[in-house]
């Protein structure tokens, strides 16, 4: 995914073009003021449900041992 840096002035002058690029191409814009990045404009991504993310893996994962057992003995404190 492309990330473009644009100044506030350039964004103001060409807002329709930049918003079209964000919407259709999925590009992100980093808007700058002088040398400082001040905000990001990026496409909105809706959150997926747990079923959508993990559904394809249901019934396909094998666990060795009890997954609820504590594992603190495996981690050494430093």
C-alpha positions in Angstrom: 0.0 0.0 0.0 1.4 3.4 -1.0 1.9 6.1 1.6 1.9 9.7 0.3 3.2 12.8 2.1 1.3 16.0 1.3 1.4 19.4 2.8 -1.7 21.0 4.3 -1.7 23.6 1.4 -1.5 20.9 -1.2 -4.2 18.8 0.4 -6.5 21.9 0.6 -5.9 22.7 -3.1 -6.4 19.1 -4.3 -8.7 17.5 -1.7 -11.0 15.7 -4.2 -8.0 14.1 -6.0 -6.4 12.9 -2.7 -9.7 11.6 -1.2 -10.3 9.7 -4.5 -6.9 8.1 -4.2 -7.6 7.0 -0.6 -11.0 5.6 -1.5 -10.2 3.8 -4.8 -6.6 2.8 -4.4 -6.4 2.4 -0.6 -3.5 4.8 -0.3 -2.7 6.5 3.0 -1.9 10.2 3.2 0.5 11.7 5.8 -0.3 15.4 6.0 2.5 17.7 7.0 3.0 21.2 8.3 6.5 22.3 7.6 8.7 19.3 8.5 6.2 17.9 11.0 3.7 15.1 10.3 0.4 16.2 11.8 -2.2 13.6 10.8 -2.9 10.6 8.6 -5.8 10.0 6.3 -6.4 6.3 5.5 -9.1 4.0 4.3 -11.6 2.9 7.0 -11.4 -0.8 7.7 -14.3 -2.4 9.6 -13.5 -4.8 12.4 -14.1 -8.5 11.7 -15.9 -10.8 14.0 -14.0 -13.5 15.9 -16.0 -16.1 13.8 -14.8 -14.5 10.6 -11.2 -14.5 11.7 -10.9 -17.8 13.5 -13.8 -19.8 11.9 -11.6 -21.4 9.2 -9.4 -22.9 11.9 -12.1 -24.4 14.2 -11.6 -28.1 14.6 -8.2 -28.0 12.9 -5.9 -27.1 15.8 -4.4 -29.7 18.1 -3.2 -28.8 21.6 -0.4 -30.7 23.5 -1.4 -30.9 27.1 -3.9 -28.7 29.0 -4.0 -25.2 27.6 -5.2 -23.9 30.9 -2.1 -25.0 32.8 0.2 -22.2 34.1 3.4 -21.8 32.2 5.2 -19.6 34.6 7.8 -22.2 35.3 8.9 -22.0 31.7 9.7 -18.3 32.0 12.7 -17.3 34.0 12.5 -14.1 35.9 15.4 -11.8 35.4 
